[in-house]
Amino acid sequence: MTANKGYQAYANNKIQYASPAELTLMLYEGAIKFCNRAIVACEKKDIKEAHTNIMKTERIIGEFQATLNMKYSVAQDFDRVYSYLMERLIRANVKKDPEILEEVLKHLRTMRDTWKEVMRLTNNGMNTNVSKVEVS
């Protein structure tokens, strides 16, 4: 029990002291984790577990959408991507279809990896004066 409390304190501190860029990365990691769990649950025909993890993934995508700053034109692009992912997650939840979830997972991993590169190029979001970002 004490080890669990220690881990919980560590996790809370990690979140509390994370930069906005690190929090975004944590959310991508969480969405990927829950999507993976949903895939496994679908394959095992565990409808309740699949639903629970798809909904967790949806809530994270919803949070990304809700926090977009629409004064930047790129936010509209992200909004369209997030809307598409939400549509696919809803369909995956109705059908309990692991193939749809694999598609969502692929997009989430790409977005996470791109975000990691942005963090690297901007010194964890601290240097926002990067004139040109080349992501391969």
C-alpha positions, 0 to 999 in steps of 0.5 A, a space after each residue: 500500500 505504501 508503494 502505491 501511495 509513493 507512486 501516486 505522489 510521484 505521478 501527481 508531482 510529475 503532472 503538477 510541475 510539467 510544462 504545457 508541452 510535457 502535459 500535451 505529450 502526456 495526453 498523447 501517451 495516455 490516448 495511445 495507452 487507452 487505445 491499445 487497451 481498447 484494441 486488446 479488449 475488442 480482440 478478447 470480446 470484452 465489450 465493457 473494457 473496450 467501451 471504457 478505454 475508447 471513452 477514455 481516448 475520446 475524452 482526451 481527444 475532446 480535451 485537445 479539441 476544447 483547448 485549441 486556440 482558434 486564433 492560429 490557422 493551424 488550429 482549424 487543421 487540428 480541429 478537423 483531425 480531432 473531429 475525424 478521430 472522434 468520428 472513428 472512435 465512435 464508429 469503433 465503439 459501436 462496432 467494437 472494431 479493432 481495425 478502426 482503433 488501429 487506424 486511430 492509433 496510427 494517427 495518435 502515434 504520428 501526432 505524438 511523434 511530431 509533438 516530440 520533435 516540436 518539443 525537441 526543436 523548441 527546447 520543450 516549448 520554451 523557444 517559440 521563435 523557431 523560424 522553420 520546423 522541418 519534420 521528416 
